[in-house]
Amino acid sequence: MQILLLALGALLILATPVVAVLPGPVGIFTFAAGLALILRNSRRARRRFARTMRRFPRMRALSDRALRRPSARRRRLRADLLASSVDLGPVHR
C-alpha cells in the first residue's frame, strides 16, 4: 500500500505542469497533494525535506505559513521578541 501511495504522489507531482495550464490554482493543489503523499510514506523524503527546510529558512517560513503550522507562529513570535528586545547587558537567570 505504501508503494502505491508513493507512486500516486509521484504521479501527482509529475502531472502538475499538465494541470497548471487550467484556470485557477489547480497546479498548486496537485503538487501539494503529491508532496504530502510522498512525505507521509517515505522516511527518506521526510529527512531530505527537513534538511532542505533547515538549509533555506525563508522557504521553511513560507511552507510553515502556508500549512498553518503552530511552529510557524511560535518561530515568528520568538523572532519578533528577539528583534524588539533591547540589550540591557548581561542577564542573570
TIRO-2110 file (N, C-alpha, C; in Angstrom, 1 decimal):
// TIRO-2110
0.8, -1.2, 0.0, N, 1, A
0.0, 0.0, 0.0, CA, 1, A
0.9, 1.3, 0.0, C, 1, A
2.0, 1.2, 0.8, N, 2, A
2.8, 2.4, 0.9, CA, 2, A
3.5, 2.7, -0.5, C, 2, A
3.9, 1.6, -1.2, N, 3, A
4.5, 1.9, -2.5, CA, 3, A
3.5, 2.5, -3.5, C, 3, A
2.2, 2.0, -3.4, N, 4, A
1.2, 2.6, -4.2, CA, 4, A
1.0, 4.0, -3.9, C, 4, A
1.0, 4.4, -2.6, N, 5, A
0.8, 5.8, -2.3, CA, 5, A
2.0, 6.7, -2.7, C, 5, A
3.2, 6.1, -2.6, N, 6, A
4.4, 6.8, -3.1, CA, 6, A
4.3, 7.0, -4.7, C, 6, A
3.8, 6.0, -5.4, N, 7, A
3.7, 6.1, -6.8, CA, 7, A
2.6, 7.2, -7.2, C, 7, A
1.5, 7.2, -6.4, N, 8, A
0.5, 8.1, -6.7, CA, 8, A
1.0, 9.6, -6.4, C, 8, A
1.7, 9.7, -5.3, N, 9, A
2.3, 11.0, -5.0, CA, 9, A
3.2, 11.5, -6.2, C, 9, A
4.1, 10.6, -6.6, N, 10, A
5.0, 11.0, -7.8, CA, 10, A
4.2, 11.3, -9.0, C, 10, A
3.1, 10.5, -9.3, N, 11, A
2.3, 10.8, -10.4, CA, 11, A
1.6, 12.2, -10.3, C, 11, A
1.2, 12.5, -9.1, N, 12, A
0.6, 13.9, -9.0, CA, 12, A
1.6, 15.0, -9.2, C, 12, A
2.8, 14.8, -8.7, N, 13, A
3.8, 15.8, -8.9, CA, 13, A
4.2, 15.9, -10.4, C, 13, A
4.3, 14.8, -11.0, N, 14, A
4.6, 14.8, -12.5, CA, 14, A
3.4, 15.4, -13.3, C, 14, A
2.2, 15.3, -12.8, N, 15, A
1.0, 15.8, -13.5, CA, 15, A
0.8, 17.3, -13.3, C, 15, A
1.6, 17.9, -12.3, N, 16, A
1.4, 19.3, -12.0, CA, 16, A
1.6, 20.2, -13.2, C, 16, A
2.6, 20.1, -14.0, N, 17, A
2.7, 21.0, -15.2, CA, 17, A
1.6, 20.9, -16.2, C, 17, A
1.0, 19.7, -16.3, N, 18, A
-0.1, 19.5, -17.2, CA, 18, A
-1.3, 20.2, -16.8, C, 18, A
-1.6, 20.1, -15.5, N, 19, A
-2.9, 20.7, -14.9, CA, 19, A
-2.7, 22.2, -14.6, C, 19, A
-1.4, 22.6, -14.6, N, 20, A
-1.1, 24.0, -14.3, CA, 20, A
-1.7, 25.0, -15.3, C, 20, A
-1.9, 24.5, -16.5, N, 21, A
-2.5, 25.4, -17.6, CA, 21, A
-3.9, 25.6, -17.4, C, 21, A
-4.6, 24.8, -16.6, N, 22, A
-6.0, 25.0, -16.3, CA, 22, A
-6.2, 26.3, -15.5, C, 22, A
-7.3, 27.0, -15.7, N, 23, A
-7.5, 28.2, -14.9, CA, 23, A
-7.7, 27.9, -13.4, C, 23, A
-7.2, 28.8, -12.6, N, 24, A
-7.3, 28.6, -11.1, CA, 24, A
-6.0, 28.0, -10.6, C, 24, A
-6.0, 27.8, -9.3, N, 25, A
-4.8, 27.3, -8.7, CA, 25, A
-4.7, 25.7, -8.6, C, 25, A
-5.2, 25.0, -9.6, N, 26, A
-5.2, 23.6, -9.6, CA, 26, A
-3.8, 23.0, -9.5, C, 26, A
-2.8, 23.6, -10.2, N, 27, A
-1.5, 23.1, -10.1, CA, 27, A
-0.9, 23.1, -8.7, C, 27, A
-1.1, 24.1, -8.0, N, 28, A
-0.6, 24.2, -6.6, CA, 28, A
-1.2, 23.1, -5.8, C, 28, A
-2.5, 22.8, -5.9, N, 29, A
-3.1, 21.8, -5.0, CA, 29, A
-2.6, 20.4, -5.5, C, 29, A
-2.4, 20.2, -6.8, N, 30, A
-1.9, 18.9, -7.3, CA, 30, A
-0.5, 18.7, -6.7, C, 30, A
0.3, 19.7, -6.8, N, 31, A
1.7, 19.5, -6.3, CA, 31, A
1.7, 19.3, -4.8, C, 31, A
0.9, 20.0, -4.0, N, 32, A
0.8, 19.9, -2.6, CA, 32, A
0.3, 18.5, -2.2, C, 32, A
-0.7, 18.0, -2.9, N, 33, A
-1.2, 16.6, -2.6, CA, 33, A
-0.1, 15.6, -2.9, C, 33, A
0.6, 15.7, -4.0, N, 34, A
1.6, 14.7, -4.3, CA, 34, A
2.8, 14.8, -3.3, C, 34, A
3.2, 16.0, -2.9, N, 35, A
4.2, 16.1, -1.9, CA, 35, A
3.8, 15.6, -0.6, C, 35, A
2.6, 15.8, -0.2, N, 36, A
2.1, 15.3, 1.1, CA, 36, A
2.1, 13.8, 1.1, C, 36, A
1.6, 13.2, 0.0, N, 37, A
1.6, 11.7, -0.1, CA, 37, A
3.1, 11.1, 0.0, C, 37, A
4.0, 11.8, -0.6, N, 38, A
5.4, 11.3, -0.6, CA, 38, A
6.0, 11.5, 0.8, C, 38, A
5.7, 12.6, 1.4, N, 39, A
6.3, 12.9, 2.7, CA, 39, A
5.7, 12.0, 3.8, C, 39, A
4.4, 11.6, 3.6, N, 40, A
3.8, 10.8, 4.6, CA, 40, A
4.3, 9.3, 4.5, C, 40, A
4.7, 8.9, 3.4, N, 41, A
5.0, 7.5, 3.2, CA, 41, A
6.5, 7.2, 3.0, C, 41, A
7.4, 8.2, 3.1, N, 42, A
8.8, 7.9, 2.8, CA, 42, A
9.6, 8.6, 3.9, C, 42, A
10.3, 7.8, 4.7, N, 43, A
11.2, 8.4, 5.7, CA, 43, A
12.3, 9.2, 5.1, C, 43, A
12.9, 8.6, 4.0, N, 44, A
14.0, 9.3, 3.4, CA, 44, A
13.6, 10.6, 2.8, C, 44, A
12.4, 10.7, 2.2, N, 45, A
11.9, 12.0, 1.7, CA, 45, A
11.7, 13.0, 2.8, C, 45, A
11.2, 12.5, 4.0, N, 46, A
11.0, 13.4, 5.1, CA, 46, A
12.3, 14.0, 5.6, C, 46, A
13.3, 13.1, 5.7, N, 47, A
14.6, 13.6, 6.2, CA, 47, A
15.2, 14.6, 5.2, C, 47, A
15.1, 14.4, 3.9, N, 48, A
15.6, 15.3, 2.9, CA, 48, A
14.9, 16.6, 2.9, C, 48, A
13.5, 16.5, 3.1, N, 49, A
12.7, 17.7, 3.2, CA, 49, A
13.1, 18.6, 4.4, C, 49, A
13.3, 17.9, 5.5, N, 50, A
13.7, 18.6, 6.8, CA, 50, A
15.0, 19.3, 6.6, C, 50, A
16.0, 18.6, 6.0, N, 51, A
17.3, 19.1, 5.7, CA, 51, A
17.2, 20.4, 4.8, C, 51, A
16.4, 20.3, 3.8, N, 52, A
16.2, 21.4, 2.9, CA, 52, A
15.6, 22.6, 3.6, C, 52, A
14.6, 22.3, 4.5, N, 53, A
14.0, 23.4, 5.2, CA, 53, A
14.9, 24.1, 6.2, C, 53, A
15.8, 23.3, 6.8, N, 54, A
16.8, 23.9, 7.7, CA, 54, A
17.8, 24.8, 6.9, C, 54, A
18.1, 24.3, 5.7, N, 55, A
19.1, 25.0, 4.9, CA, 55, A
18.6, 26.3, 4.3, C, 55, A
17.3, 26.3, 4.0, N, 56, A
16.7, 27.5, 3.4, CA, 56, A
15.6, 28.0, 4.3, C, 56, A
15.9, 28.8, 5.3, N, 57, A
14.9, 29.2, 6.3, CA, 57, A
13.7, 30.0, 5.8, C, 57, A
14.0, 30.8, 4.7, N, 58, A
12.8, 31.6, 4.2, CA, 58, A
11.8, 30.6, 3.5, C, 58, A
12.3, 29.6, 2.9, N, 59, A
11.4, 28.6, 2.3, CA, 59, A
10.6, 27.9, 3.4, C, 59, A
11.3, 27.6, 4.5, N, 60, A
10.7, 26.9, 5.6, CA, 60, A
9.6, 27.8, 6.2, C, 60, A
9.8, 29.1, 6.3, N, 61, A
8.8, 30.0, 6.8, CA, 61, A
7.6, 30.1, 5.9, C, 61, A
7.9, 30.1, 4.6, N, 62, A
6.7, 30.1, 3.7, CA, 62, A
5.9, 28.8, 3.7, C, 62, A
6.6, 27.7, 3.8, N, 63, A
5.8, 26.5, 3.9, CA, 63, A
5.1, 26.3, 5.2, C, 63, A
5.7, 26.8, 6.3, N, 64, A
5.0, 26.7, 7.6, CA, 64, A
3.8, 27.6, 7.6, C, 64, A
3.9, 28.8, 7.0, N, 65, A
2.8, 29.7, 7.0, CA, 65, A
1.7, 29.2, 6.1, C, 65, A
2.1, 28.6, 5.0, N, 66, A
1.1, 28.1, 4.0, CA, 66, A
0.4, 26.9, 4.6, C, 66, A
1.1, 26.1, 5.4, N, 67, A
0.5, 24.9, 6.1, CA, 67, A
-0.2, 25.2, 7.4, C, 67, A
-0.1, 26.5, 7.8, N, 68, A
-0.6, 27.0, 9.1, CA, 68, A
-0.2, 26.2, 10.3, C, 68, A
1.1, 25.9, 10.3, N, 69, A
1.7, 25.2, 11.4, CA, 69, A
1.8, 26.0, 12.7, C, 69, A
1.5, 25.5, 13.8, N, 70, A
1.7, 26.2, 15.1, CA, 70, A
3.2, 26.6, 15.3, C, 70, A
4.1, 25.8, 14.8, N, 71, A
5.5, 26.1, 14.9, CA, 71, A
5.9, 27.4, 14.2, C, 71, A
5.2, 27.7, 13.1, N, 72, A
5.5, 28.9, 12.4, CA, 72, A
5.1, 30.1, 13.2, C, 72, A
4.0, 30.0, 13.9, N, 73, A
3.6, 31.1, 14.8, CA, 73, A
4.6, 31.3, 15.9, C, 73, A
5.0, 30.2, 16.5, N, 74, A
6.0, 30.3, 17.6, CA, 74, A
7.3, 30.9, 17.2, C, 74, A
7.8, 30.4, 16.0, N, 75, A
9.0, 31.0, 15.5, CA, 75, A
8.9, 32.5, 15.2, C, 75, A
7.8, 32.9, 14.6, N, 76, A
7.6, 34.3, 14.3, CA, 76, A
7.5, 35.1, 15.6, C, 76, A
6.8, 34.6, 16.6, N, 77, A
6.7, 35.4, 17.8, CA, 77, A
8.1, 35.5, 18.5, C, 77, A
8.9, 34.4, 18.5, N, 78, A
10.2, 34.4, 19.1, CA, 78, A
11.1, 35.4, 18.3, C, 78, A
11.1, 35.4, 17.0, N, 79, A
11.9, 36.3, 16.2, CA, 79, A
11.5, 37.8, 16.5, C, 79, A
10.2, 38.0, 16.6, N, 80, A
9.7, 39.4, 16.9, CA, 80, A
10.2, 39.8, 18.3, C, 80, A
10.1, 38.9, 19.2, N, 81, A
10.5, 39.2, 20.6, CA, 81, A
12.0, 39.5, 20.6, C, 81, A
12.8, 38.7, 19.9, N, 82, A
14.3, 39.0, 19.9, CA, 82, A
14.6, 40.3, 19.2, C, 82, A
13.9, 40.6, 18.1, N, 83, A
14.1, 41.8, 17.4, CA, 83, A
13.7, 43.1, 18.2, C, 83, A
12.7, 42.9, 19.0, N, 84, A
12.2, 44.1, 19.7, CA, 84, A
12.9, 44.3, 21.1, C, 84, A
13.6, 43.3, 21.5, N, 85, A
14.2, 43.4, 22.8, CA, 85, A
15.4, 44.3, 22.8, C, 85, A
15.6, 45.0, 23.8, N, 86, A
16.7, 46.0, 23.9, CA, 86, A
17.8, 45.3, 24.8, C, 86, A
19.0, 45.4, 24.3, N, 87, A
20.1, 44.8, 25.0, CA, 87, A
20.4, 45.6, 26.3, C, 87, A
20.2, 45.0, 27.5, N, 88, A
20.3, 45.7, 28.7, CA, 88, A
21.6, 45.2, 29.4, C, 88, A
22.5, 44.5, 28.7, N, 89, A
23.7, 44.0, 29.3, CA, 89, A
23.4, 42.5, 29.7, C, 89, A
24.3, 42.0, 30.5, N, 90, A
24.2, 40.6, 30.9, CA, 90, A
22.9, 40.4, 31.7, C, 90, A
22.3, 39.3, 31.4, N, 91, A
21.1, 38.9, 32.1, CA, 91, A
21.4, 37.7, 33.1, C, 91, A
21.0, 37.9, 34.3, N, 92, A
21.2, 36.8, 35.3, CA, 92, A
19.9, 36.0, 35.4, C, 92, A
20.0, 34.7, 35.3, N, 93, A
18.8, 33.9, 35.4, CA, 93, A
18.8, 33.1, 36.6, C, 93, A
END
